[in-house]
């Protein structure tokens, strides 16, 4: 978060000056605050999620209820997504406005203990305020990208980026380099924040459910299952799921919001055995 803030100040001073940075940050803040308040309803509707009762999904509802009691938090709303791809996510801006969603595929694939590990991971995101952290990171990264876009169009139509509000130097080559590299750097830092929150949710969830191997086994099954049945997910919401619903490889993995499954499993196993199994 400090890295993103420093990057915003540097890019703002280099490309837009103080006023340009304020304008970009204001627009990014407004858009992401709207997302923060309404993303739960939007994303649940996007995936045609249906709210269920205890009678309709007894295992999912019961596991979520028991974990909420352990965490001393209100019972979240429980949803089922009509998809055979095994996955799950949590949303909502805090414990009092939380919802968990699981696909039909994950309910068929996992045992009760493995499902408990998954739901413990998801409720940990809510408990750790990861949605708020992600929104702040997205706001700063979005402001940096907007500044780069403003500078790009300003160069096309003349003026912006060459001379700034404070009339400090820069140079054409430095400005072009900043336009290209600043959004990439912001995205890399943002995805690093997302990956760190995934690791933390794994650790918190493992302690909550009482057995890290439940979540480790679930991740193995989900990783294999997601290769057989692909969820029709969008890149904008992929970070919300417990395993990445998008297929990627090579350099694209640098921008993945999820750590490698193998690393997550190794960390969970080390909580039990003191070291990762080989």
C-alpha positions as CSV (number, residue, x, y, z in Angstrom):
1,X,0.0,0.0,0.0
2,X,2.9,2.4,0.7
3,X,4.4,1.4,-2.6
4,X,1.2,2.3,-4.5
5,X,0.9,5.6,-2.6
6,X,4.5,6.6,-3.4
7,X,4.0,5.6,-7.0
8,X,0.9,7.7,-7.2
9,X,2.8,10.8,-5.9
10,X,5.7,10.2,-8.3
11,X,3.5,9.7,-11.3
12,X,1.2,12.5,-10.4
13,X,4.1,14.9,-10.1
14,X,5.7,13.7,-13.3
15,X,2.6,13.6,-15.5
16,X,-0.2,15.6,-14.2
17,X,1.1,17.8,-11.5
18,X,-0.8,18.3,-8.3
19,X,-4.1,19.2,-9.9
20,X,-3.9,16.3,-12.4
21,X,-3.2,13.9,-9.5
22,X,-6.2,15.2,-7.5
23,X,-8.6,14.9,-10.5
24,X,-7.5,11.3,-11.3
25,X,-7.7,10.3,-7.6
26,X,-11.1,11.8,-7.2
27,X,-12.5,9.9,-10.3
28,X,-10.9,6.7,-9.2
29,X,-12.2,7.1,-5.6
30,X,-15.7,7.7,-6.8
31,X,-15.8,4.7,-9.0
32,X,-14.3,2.4,-6.5
33,X,-16.5,3.6,-3.6
34,X,-19.5,2.8,-5.8
35,X,-18.0,-0.7,-6.3
36,X,-17.3,-1.0,-2.6
37,X,-21.0,-0.3,-1.6
38,X,-22.8,-2.1,-4.4
39,X,-20.3,-4.8,-5.7
40,X,-22.0,-7.6,-3.6
41,X,-25.3,-7.1,-5.4
42,X,-23.7,-6.6,-8.8
43,X,-21.4,-9.6,-8.7
44,X,-24.1,-12.0,-7.3
45,X,-26.4,-10.9,-10.1
46,X,-23.7,-11.3,-12.7
47,X,-23.2,-14.9,-11.8
48,X,-27.0,-15.6,-11.4
49,X,-26.4,-16.5,-7.8
50,X,-29.6,-17.6,-5.9
51,X,-30.0,-17.1,-2.2
52,X,-30.7,-20.4,-0.4
53,X,-32.1,-21.4,3.0
54,X,-30.9,-24.2,5.3
55,X,-33.5,-26.5,3.9
56,X,-32.3,-25.9,0.3
57,X,-28.5,-26.3,0.9
58,X,-28.1,-27.8,4.4
59,X,-24.4,-28.6,4.2
60,X,-23.3,-25.2,2.9
61,X,-25.7,-23.3,5.1
62,X,-24.7,-25.3,8.2
63,X,-21.0,-25.0,7.6
64,X,-21.3,-21.2,7.1
65,X,-23.5,-20.9,10.2
66,X,-21.0,-22.8,12.4
67,X,-18.1,-20.7,11.2
68,X,-19.9,-17.4,11.7
69,X,-20.6,-18.5,15.3
70,X,-16.9,-19.3,15.8
71,X,-15.9,-15.9,14.4
72,X,-18.6,-14.1,16.5
73,X,-19.9,-12.4,13.3
74,X,-23.5,-12.2,11.9
75,X,-24.7,-15.0,9.7
76,X,-23.8,-14.1,6.1
77,X,-26.3,-14.5,3.3
78,X,-25.7,-17.8,1.5
79,X,-25.9,-18.2,-2.3
80,X,-25.5,-21.0,-4.8
81,X,-24.2,-20.3,-8.4
82,X,-25.6,-22.5,-11.1
83,X,-22.3,-23.7,-12.5
84,X,-20.5,-27.1,-12.6
85,X,-17.1,-25.4,-12.2
86,X,-16.0,-25.8,-8.6
87,X,-15.4,-22.4,-7.0
88,X,-16.6,-20.0,-4.3
89,X,-16.2,-16.4,-3.2
90,X,-17.3,-14.0,-0.4
91,X,-18.4,-10.4,-0.9
92,X,-19.8,-7.5,1.1
93,X,-18.2,-4.5,2.7
94,X,-18.0,-6.0,6.2
95,X,-19.3,-8.6,8.6
96,X,-22.7,-7.0,8.8
97,X,-23.2,-7.0,5.0
98,X,-21.5,-10.2,4.0
99,X,-22.5,-12.9,1.6
100,X,-20.9,-16.2,0.6
101,X,-21.5,-17.9,-2.7
102,X,-20.5,-21.4,-3.9
103,X,-21.1,-23.1,-7.2
104,X,-23.1,-26.3,-7.6
105,X,-19.9,-27.9,-8.7
106,X,-18.0,-27.3,-5.5
107,X,-20.9,-28.7,-3.4
108,X,-20.7,-31.9,-5.4
109,X,-16.9,-32.2,-5.3
110,X,-16.0,-31.5,-1.7
111,X,-16.5,-33.3,1.6
112,X,-18.0,-31.4,4.5
113,X,-14.6,-30.9,6.1
114,X,-13.1,-29.6,2.8
115,X,-16.1,-27.3,2.3
116,X,-15.6,-26.0,5.8
117,X,-12.0,-25.1,4.9
118,X,-13.1,-23.2,1.8
119,X,-15.8,-21.3,3.7
120,X,-13.4,-20.5,6.5
121,X,-11.1,-19.0,3.9
122,X,-13.9,-16.9,2.5
123,X,-15.2,-15.7,5.8
124,X,-11.6,-14.8,6.7
125,X,-11.6,-12.3,3.8
126,X,-14.6,-10.6,5.3
127,X,-13.2,-10.7,8.8
128,X,-9.8,-9.3,7.6
129,X,-11.5,-6.5,5.7
130,X,-9.8,-7.6,2.5
131,X,-12.6,-6.1,0.4
132,X,-11.8,-2.7,1.9
133,X,-8.1,-3.2,1.4
134,X,-8.7,-4.3,-2.2
135,X,-10.9,-1.2,-2.9
136,X,-8.2,1.2,-1.6
137,X,-5.5,-0.5,-3.7
138,X,-7.8,-0.4,-6.7
139,X,-8.5,3.3,-6.1
140,X,-4.8,4.2,-6.1
141,X,-3.9,1.9,-9.0
142,X,-6.9,3.3,-10.9
143,X,-5.7,6.9,-10.3
144,X,-2.3,6.0,-11.7
145,X,-3.8,4.5,-14.8
146,X,-6.0,7.5,-15.3
147,X,-3.0,9.9,-15.0
148,X,-1.2,7.8,-17.7
149,X,-4.2,8.0,-19.9
150,X,-4.6,11.7,-19.4
151,X,-0.9,12.2,-20.3
152,X,-1.3,10.1,-23.3
153,X,-4.2,12.0,-24.7
154,X,-2.6,15.3,-23.6
155,X,0.5,14.4,-25.7
156,X,-1.7,13.6,-28.7
157,X,-3.5,17.0,-28.5
158,X,-0.6,18.9,-27.2
159,X,0.7,20.2,-24.0
160,X,-0.1,17.7,-21.2
161,X,2.9,15.8,-19.9
162,X,5.5,18.0,-21.5
163,X,5.0,20.9,-19.1
164,X,3.3,20.4,-15.8
165,X,1.3,22.7,-13.5
166,X,4.4,23.4,-11.4
167,X,6.5,23.9,-14.6
168,X,9.0,21.2,-13.7
169,X,11.1,19.4,-16.3
170,X,10.4,15.9,-17.6
171,X,11.3,15.4,-21.2
172,X,9.4,13.6,-23.9
173,X,11.2,10.2,-23.5
174,X,10.7,10.2,-19.7
175,X,7.1,11.1,-20.1
176,X,6.5,8.3,-22.6
177,X,8.3,5.8,-20.4
178,X,6.2,6.9,-17.4
179,X,3.0,6.5,-19.4
180,X,3.9,2.9,-20.3
181,X,5.5,1.7,-17.1
182,X,3.5,3.4,-14.4
183,X,0.2,1.4,-15.0
184,X,2.2,-1.8,-15.2
185,X,4.0,-1.1,-11.9
186,X,0.7,-0.2,-10.3
187,X,-0.9,-3.4,-11.5
188,X,2.0,-5.5,-10.3
189,X,1.8,-4.0,-6.8
190,X,-2.0,-4.3,-6.7
191,X,-1.8,-8.0,-7.6
192,X,0.9,-8.5,-5.0
193,X,-1.4,-7.1,-2.4
194,X,-4.2,-9.5,-3.6
195,X,-1.9,-12.5,-3.4
196,X,-0.8,-11.5,0.1
197,X,-4.4,-11.3,1.2
198,X,-5.0,-14.8,-0.3
199,X,-2.1,-16.2,1.8
200,X,-3.5,-14.5,4.9
201,X,-7.0,-15.8,4.3
202,X,-5.6,-19.3,3.9
203,X,-3.8,-19.1,7.2
204,X,-6.7,-17.5,9.1
205,X,-9.2,-20.0,7.6
206,X,-7.0,-22.9,8.4
207,X,-6.8,-21.8,12.1
208,X,-10.5,-21.2,12.1
209,X,-11.6,-24.6,10.8
210,X,-9.0,-26.3,13.0
211,X,-7.3,-28.4,10.3
212,X,-5.2,-26.8,7.6
213,X,-5.3,-30.0,5.6
214,X,-9.0,-29.6,5.0
215,X,-8.3,-26.5,3.0
216,X,-5.2,-27.9,1.4
217,X,-7.1,-31.0,0.1
218,X,-9.9,-28.7,-1.1
219,X,-7.5,-26.6,-3.1
220,X,-6.1,-29.7,-4.8
221,X,-9.5,-30.8,-5.8
222,X,-10.6,-27.3,-6.9
223,X,-7.4,-26.8,-9.0
224,X,-8.1,-30.1,-10.8
225,X,-11.8,-29.5,-11.1
226,X,-11.4,-26.0,-12.5
227,X,-9.4,-27.5,-15.4
228,X,-12.3,-29.8,-16.3
229,X,-15.1,-27.3,-15.9
230,X,-14.4,-23.7,-16.6
231,X,-16.4,-20.9,-15.0
232,X,-17.6,-18.2,-17.3
233,X,-15.9,-15.5,-15.2
234,X,-14.7,-12.0,-16.1
235,X,-11.2,-10.7,-15.4
236,X,-12.8,-7.9,-13.3
237,X,-14.2,-10.4,-10.7
238,X,-11.7,-13.3,-11.0
239,X,-9.8,-12.1,-7.9
240,X,-12.8,-12.7,-5.7
241,X,-12.8,-16.5,-6.2
242,X,-10.9,-18.9,-4.0
243,X,-9.1,-20.3,-7.1
244,X,-8.5,-18.4,-10.2
245,X,-11.3,-19.1,-12.7
246,X,-9.3,-17.8,-15.6
247,X,-6.7,-20.0,-17.4
248,X,-3.3,-18.3,-17.7
249,X,0.3,-19.2,-18.1
250,X,3.8,-17.8,-18.7
251,X,4.2,-14.1,-18.2
252,X,0.5,-13.6,-17.6
253,X,1.0,-15.3,-14.2
254,X,2.9,-12.2,-13.1
255,X,-0.4,-10.3,-13.1
256,X,-2.4,-13.1,-11.5
257,X,-4.3,-12.1,-8.4
258,X,-3.9,-15.6,-7.0
259,X,-0.7,-17.2,-5.7
260,X,0.3,-20.6,-7.2
261,X,-1.9,-23.3,-5.8
262,X,1.2,-25.4,-5.1
263,X,2.6,-22.6,-2.8
264,X,-0.7,-22.2,-1.0
265,X,-0.9,-26.0,-0.3
266,X,2.8,-26.1,0.8
267,X,2.1,-23.3,3.3
268,X,-0.9,-25.0,4.7
269,X,0.9,-28.3,5.1
270,X,3.8,-26.6,6.8
271,X,1.3,-25.5,9.5
272,X,0.8,-29.1,10.3
273,X,4.1,-30.8,9.6
274,X,6.4,-27.9,10.2
275,X,7.6,-28.0,6.6
276,X,6.1,-28.5,3.1
277,X,5.6,-32.1,2.0
278,X,7.5,-33.1,-1.2
